[in-house]
Amino acid sequence: MPSNVRNWLAAIAVLFTASWAHAQATVYTVTPPSAYAGVNNFTAPCGAGTCQNFTLAMAASGSFTTSSPMAGSLVAANIFPLITAFSFSDGLNTYSSADAAVRVVRFNVSTDAGGAITSVLIAVERWQTGTSPHTAGDRLSVLQFGGGATFAAHNTGCSSVGISLVGMADTCLATPSDASRSEANGPAAVWFAAAAPGPTSIPTLSEWSLIVLAGCMGLTVIRRRRV
């Protein structure tokens, strides 16, 4: 095979690989889980909701998946539009994107030049009482990663309901403490990124256009060699 033909075929392969990798879904996981350093549990007897205790044996854990790897040098960027799924646990409650009772308050991330997470401010909630649309007085659990720490609250009251910072309606905007609420605090989470299992997204039309163009140019070279 002529060297110029081999070069064009190699270029096609590079373009195809680059476009495919660009669309690769990525999973960002808390590793290791952020074990709690302190807890402040409800005062018995339980006055409202379903009271439970956090323990120092518990930890905040979980992961979120983006449709493609995050860009480098982000500064507190709202990446919620990139999120395809998430699942977190505070040791008592699970916060899943598949759960209709879960709300996202905010999903901000900062990265280094290579796209690795340097800090986050992620806050999610799960309604525990009431029905949608919720009202002040309904109770919920809260999990937050960020600000140099990890924080969880179980069975906290809600005093204000509205639209969250990511545009999600029916979200609790204020959670005053009371004697029936339990809290846990831990260190800041460390995040590890890995390619998501399973098939990746199909390259975009513009990416396919580049591949086809490269292929056409390669065929043109072959025809000229035959003349």
Solvent accessible surface area in square Angstrom, and as a share of the most:
residue,aa,sasa,rsa
1,M,138,0.62
2,P,53,0.33
3,S,67,0.43
4,N,56,0.29
5,V,8,0.04
6,R,123,0.45
7,N,101,0.52
8,W,71,0.25
9,L,84,0.42
10,A,57,0.44
11,A,37,0.28
12,I,38,0.19
13,A,56,0.44
14,V,101,0.58
15,L,57,0.28
16,F,81,0.34
17,T,87,0.51
18,A,56,0.44
19,S,8,0.05
20,W,87,0.31
21,A,58,0.45
22,H,121,0.54
23,A,15,0.12
24,Q,37,0.16
25,A,24,0.18
26,T,10,0.06
27,V,33,0.19
28,Y,7,0.03
29,T,48,0.28
30,V,5,0.03
31,T,55,0.32
32,P,99,0.62
33,P,73,0.46
34,S,6,0.04
35,A,57,0.44
36,Y,9,0.04
37,A,85,0.66
38,G,26,0.25
39,V,54,0.31
40,N,95,0.49
41,N,48,0.24
42,F,46,0.19
43,T,88,0.51
44,A,77,0.59
45,P,123,0.77
46,C,53,0.32
47,G,68,0.65
48,A,41,0.32
49,G,43,0.41
50,T,97,0.56
51,C,21,0.13
52,Q,78,0.35
53,N,78,0.40
54,F,2,0.01
55,T,60,0.35
56,L,104,0.52
57,A,101,0.78
58,M,43,0.19
59,A,26,0.20
60,A,0,0.00
61,S,33,0.22
62,G,20,0.19
63,S,29,0.19
64,F,1,0.00
65,T,25,0.14
66,T,0,0.00
67,S,44,0.28
68,S,25,0.16
69,P,68,0.43
70,M,11,0.05
71,A,62,0.48
72,G,31,0.30
73,S,77,0.50
74,L,40,0.20
75,V,128,0.74
76,A,62,0.48
77,A,29,0.22
78,N,76,0.39
79,I,5,0.02
80,F,53,0.22
81,P,112,0.70
82,L,63,0.31
83,I,26,0.13
84,T,85,0.49
85,A,44,0.34
86,F,15,0.06
87,S,51,0.33
88,F,2,0.01
89,S,33,0.21
90,D,0,0.00
91,G,35,0.33
92,L,44,0.22
93,N,17,0.09
94,T,76,0.44
95,Y,0,0.00
96,S,27,0.18
97,S,55,0.35
98,A,100,0.77
99,D,41,0.21
100,A,94,0.73
101,A,24,0.19
102,V,11,0.07
103,R,24,0.09
104,V,1,0.01
105,V,28,0.16
106,R,72,0.26
107,F,1,0.00
108,N,25,0.13
109,V,0,0.00
110,S,20,0.13
111,T,10,0.06
112,D,61,0.32
113,A,91,0.70
114,G,78,0.75
115,G,10,0.10
116,A,54,0.42
117,I,28,0.14
118,T,87,0.51
119,S,60,0.39
120,V,16,0.09
121,L,51,0.25
122,I,0,0.00
123,A,6,0.05
124,V,0,0.00
125,E,6,0.03
126,R,75,0.27
127,W,8,0.03
128,Q,54,0.24
129,T,50,0.29
130,G,49,0.47
131,T,112,0.65
132,S,75,0.48
133,P,114,0.72
134,H,16,0.07
135,T,86,0.50
136,A,64,0.49
137,G,58,0.56
138,D,23,0.12
139,R,20,0.07
140,L,0,0.00
141,S,0,0.00
142,V,18,0.10
143,L,0,0.00
144,Q,62,0.27
145,F,1,0.00
146,G,12,0.11
147,G,80,0.77
148,G,60,0.58
149,A,40,0.31
150,T,0,0.00
151,F,53,0.22
152,A,0,0.00
153,A,1,0.01
154,H,4,0.02
155,N,2,0.01
156,T,0,0.00
157,G,8,0.08
158,C,5,0.03
159,S,60,0.39
160,S,46,0.29
161,V,47,0.27
162,G,21,0.20
163,I,119,0.60
164,S,8,0.05
165,L,123,0.61
166,V,26,0.15
167,G,54,0.52
168,M,55,0.24
169,A,62,0.48
170,D,22,0.11
171,T,0,0.00
172,C,2,0.01
173,L,91,0.45
174,A,40,0.31
175,T,44,0.25
176,P,71,0.45
177,S,80,0.51
178,D,62,0.32
179,A,66,0.51
180,S,6,0.04
181,R,28,0.10
182,S,0,0.00
183,E,28,0.13
184,A,0,0.00
185,N,67,0.35
186,G,8,0.07
187,P,72,0.46
188,A,50,0.39
189,A,18,0.14
190,V,94,0.54
191,W,29,0.10
192,F,120,0.50
193,A,49,0.38
194,A,46,0.35
195,A,70,0.54
196,A,16,0.13
197,P,120,0.76
198,G,55,0.53
199,P,136,0.86
200,T,24,0.14
201,S,55,0.35
202,I,134,0.68
203,P,6,0.03
204,T,77,0.45
205,L,151,0.75
206,S,75,0.48
207,E,27,0.12
208,W,88,0.31
209,S,58,0.38
210,L,95,0.47
211,I,18,0.09
212,V,89,0.51
213,L,102,0.51
214,A,6,0.05
215,G,19,0.19
216,C,67,0.40
217,M,82,0.36
218,G,5,0.05
219,L,93,0.46
220,T,52,0.30
221,V,25,0.14
222,I,48,0.24
223,R,147,0.54
224,R,176,0.64
225,R,153,0.56
226,R,197,0.72
227,V,163,0.93
